[in-house]
Amino acid sequence: MELSFEYGRQTINFNIIYRRRRTMEIRVEPPGRVSVIVPEGIPKDIIIEKVRDKASWIAEKLLFYKDIKKHFVNSESFMYLGRDYPLQIQIEPQCKRPEVKLKQGKFYIRTPSNDEGVIRDAMEIWYRERGLNKIKDRITYYGPKFPCKPRAVRVKEQKRRWASCTGNDALLFNWRCIMAPLPIVDYIVVHEMCHMVHKNHSKQFWDMVASILPDYKERREWLKKNGISIVMQI
C-alpha cells in the first residue's frame, strides 16, 4: 500500500508494510524509496501523522541520495578498491561495443556513442569481471584458515546485501564490493567464508571472524558509514 503527503512543494510518497510488531520504523533507501513498517491495525491517518513528523529528516535523506547519483560523463569519478578514478570517454564511431580500461589513474572508455546507459552497462561488466577475479583471489588467500571450500563463487546484483552464503556453501557477492578498499573487501570475504562453518551470527561465528581479522569491528563500521556511497556509485 502506498500513501503520500505534501511537505512544502514536495510530495513524499511512501510504502506501507504491516507486520506483527509494536513499534513503527521509517526507512529511506537508495535511490529514493521510503518505506514505513508499522504494527498491524494502525489507521492510515495515524501513520501519515507519524511519518509527517519525520518529514524534514526524510526530505534530507532523499536529497542526499539525489545529490550523490553519478553521471557517466567526462571527469566524473568512480571508485575501485577505495580509490577514485576520473572517467575519460573517447567517442569512436567505429567501435562495435564499449571498451573499459583502467590505466594511468583514469577509467578510459572507448565507445561508439555517449549514451549513458550504454556506458553504465560497460562499466558494470568491467566491475563484475574485475570483482570476481579479485574476490576469488582473496578466497584463495584465506582458504587455508578454513576446513572447507566454497561450492561456487559468483558476483550478482544485490542492492540490500554485500554478500551471502547459501545452504550448500555457494558464496554470492554484490558486484559493487570491489569499489571498497581491499581491507573492506577482505572483511566481506572472510565474513561469508565463516558462514560456511557457522550458518548464523552466533558468538562462535564472530569469534571465528575475530580470529582471522582481529580488527573486523573497525572494518564493519567503515562499511556501515561508507557503504551508501558505494551503492550509489552505479
C-alpha positions in Angstrom: 0.0 0.0 0.0 1.3 3.4 -0.9 0.4 6.7 0.8 1.7 10.3 0.4 1.6 13.8 1.9 2.7 17.3 0.9 5.9 18.7 2.5 6.4 22.3 1.3 6.5 22.0 -2.5 7.5 18.3 -2.3 5.2 15.2 -2.4 6.6 12.5 -0.3 5.4 9.0 -1.3 5.9 6.0 1.0 5.1 2.4 1.0 3.3 0.8 4.0 4.4 -2.6 5.2 2.3 -4.2 8.0 4.0 -6.6 10.4 3.4 -8.1 13.8 5.4 -5.7 15.9 4.9 -2.9 18.5 6.8 0.0 17.0 6.9 1.9 13.7 10.0 2.1 11.6 10.8 4.5 8.7 13.4 3.5 6.1 14.8 5.8 3.4 16.9 3.8 0.9 18.5 4.4 -2.4 17.7 5.5 -5.0 14.9 7.2 -3.1 12.5 4.7 -1.7 10.6 5.4 1.6 9.1 2.5 3.4 7.2 2.6 6.7 6.9 -0.7 8.7 4.0 -0.5 11.1 2.1 -2.7 13.5 -1.0 -4.4 12.2 -4.2 -2.4 12.6 -2.8 1.1 12.7 -5.1 3.6 10.9 -3.9 5.4 7.8 -4.3 8.9 9.3 -2.2 7.9 12.3 0.5 6.6 10.0 0.6 9.7 7.9 0.7 11.9 11.0 3.7 10.0 12.4 5.5 10.0 9.1 4.8 13.7 8.6 6.5 14.4 11.9 9.7 13.0 10.3 9.3 14.9 7.0 12.3 17.1 7.5 14.6 14.0 8.1 13.0 12.1 5.2 13.4 15.1 2.8 17.1 15.4 3.8 17.8 11.8 3.1 16.0 11.9 -0.3 18.0 15.0 -1.3 21.2 13.2 -0.2 20.5 10.2 -2.4 19.7 12.5 -5.3 22.9 14.5 -5.0 25.3 11.6 -4.9 23.9 9.9 -8.0 26.7 9.5 -10.6 26.6 10.5 -14.2 28.6 8.9 -16.9 30.4 11.9 -18.3 34.0 13.1 -18.6 35.7 13.8 -15.2 33.1 12.0 -13.1 34.9 9.8 -10.7 34.3 6.1 -9.8 35.8 4.0 -7.1 37.9 0.9 -7.4 39.4 -0.6 -4.3 38.8 2.5 -2.3 40.3 5.0 -4.7 38.5 7.4 -7.0 39.4 7.4 -10.7 38.1 10.0 -13.1 36.3 8.9 -16.2 37.6 9.7 -19.7 35.2 9.0 -22.5 36.5 8.6 -26.1 33.8 8.6 -28.8 34.9 6.4 -31.6 32.0 5.5 -34.0 34.0 2.6 -35.5 33.8 0.7 -32.1 31.4 -2.2 -32.2 30.9 -2.0 -28.4 32.3 0.0 -25.5 35.7 -1.0 -24.1 36.7 -0.1 -20.5 40.3 0.1 -19.3 41.8 1.4 -16.0 45.2 2.9 -16.7 47.3 5.9 -15.7 45.0 6.8 -12.9 41.8 7.0 -15.1 38.9 5.0 -16.4 39.1 5.1 -20.2 36.1 4.1 -22.2 36.1 3.8 -26.0 32.5 3.9 -27.1 30.6 4.3 -30.3 28.3 6.9 -28.6 27.9 8.9 -25.4 24.7 7.1 -24.4 24.9 7.0 -20.6 23.0 3.7 -20.4 25.5 2.0 -22.8 28.5 3.4 -20.8 26.9 2.4 -17.5 26.4 -1.2 -18.7 30.0 -1.4 -19.9 31.3 -0.1 -16.5 29.2 -2.7 -14.7 30.6 -5.5 -16.8 34.1 -4.3 -16.1 33.4 -4.2 -12.3 31.8 -7.7 -12.4 34.7 -9.3 -14.2 37.4 -7.5 -12.2 35.5 -8.0 -8.9 35.0 -11.8 -9.4 38.7 -12.2 -10.1 39.8 -10.2 -7.0 37.3 -12.0 -4.8 38.4 -15.4 -5.9 42.0 -14.3 -5.2 41.1 -13.3 -1.7 39.2 -16.5 -1.1 42.3 -18.4 -2.2 44.4 -16.3 0.2 42.2 -17.0 3.2 41.4 -20.6 2.2 44.0 -22.3 4.4 42.2 -20.9 7.5 39.0 -22.8 6.7 38.2 -26.6 6.9 36.1 -26.4 3.7 35.9 -24.6 0.3 33.0 -22.8 -1.3 31.0 -24.8 -3.7 30.8 -21.8 -6.1 31.7 -18.1 -6.1 29.6 -15.6 -8.0 29.0 -11.9 -8.3 25.5 -10.6 -8.8 23.1 -7.7 -8.3 22.4 -7.3 -4.6 21.2 -3.8 -3.6 20.5 -4.6 0.0 23.3 -7.1 0.9 27.0 -7.2 0.4 27.2 -10.9 0.2 25.6 -14.2 1.2 26.4 -17.8 1.8 23.8 -20.4 0.6 22.9 -23.6 2.5 25.3 -25.6 0.2 28.2 -23.1 0.7 28.0 -21.1 -2.5 29.2 -17.6 -1.9 27.4 -14.8 -3.6 28.9 -11.3 -3.7 27.4 -7.9 -4.6 29.5 -6.8 -7.6 29.9 -3.4 -6.1 32.1 -4.9 -3.3 35.2 -4.2 -5.5 34.7 -0.5 -5.1 35.6 -0.7 -1.4 39.2 -0.6 -0.1 40.9 -4.1 -0.1 40.6 -4.4 3.8 36.9 -4.0 3.5 36.7 -6.5 0.6 38.6 -8.9 2.8 36.1 -8.4 5.7 33.2 -9.2 3.4 35.0 -12.3 2.0 36.0 -13.6 5.5 32.5 -12.9 6.9 30.9 -15.1 4.2 33.6 -17.8 4.4 32.9 -18.1 8.2 29.3 -18.7 7.3 30.4 -21.9 5.6 31.2 -23.1 9.2 28.6 -21.2 11.2 25.3 -20.6 9.5 24.3 -17.8 11.9 25.7 -14.8 13.7 26.4 -16.6 17.0 29.2 -15.9 19.3 31.1 -18.8 17.7 30.7 -17.1 14.3 32.1 -13.7 15.5 34.9 -15.4 17.4 35.9 -17.1 14.2 35.8 -13.8 12.3 37.9 -12.2 15.0 40.5 -15.0 14.9 41.1 -14.2 11.3 40.6 -10.4 11.3 41.1 -9.1 14.8 40.1 -5.6 13.7 36.9 -6.7 12.0 34.8 -4.3 14.0 36.6 -1.3 12.6 36.2 -2.7 9.0 32.5 -3.4 9.6 32.0 0.2 11.0 33.6 1.6 7.9 31.2 -0.4 5.7 28.2 0.9 7.7 29.3 4.5 7.4 30.5 4.5 3.8 28.5 1.7 2.2 25.8 4.0 0.8 28.4 6.0 -1.2 29.5 2.7 -2.8 25.9 1.6 -3.6 25.2 4.9 -5.2 28.2 4.8 -7.5 26.4 2.9 -10.2 
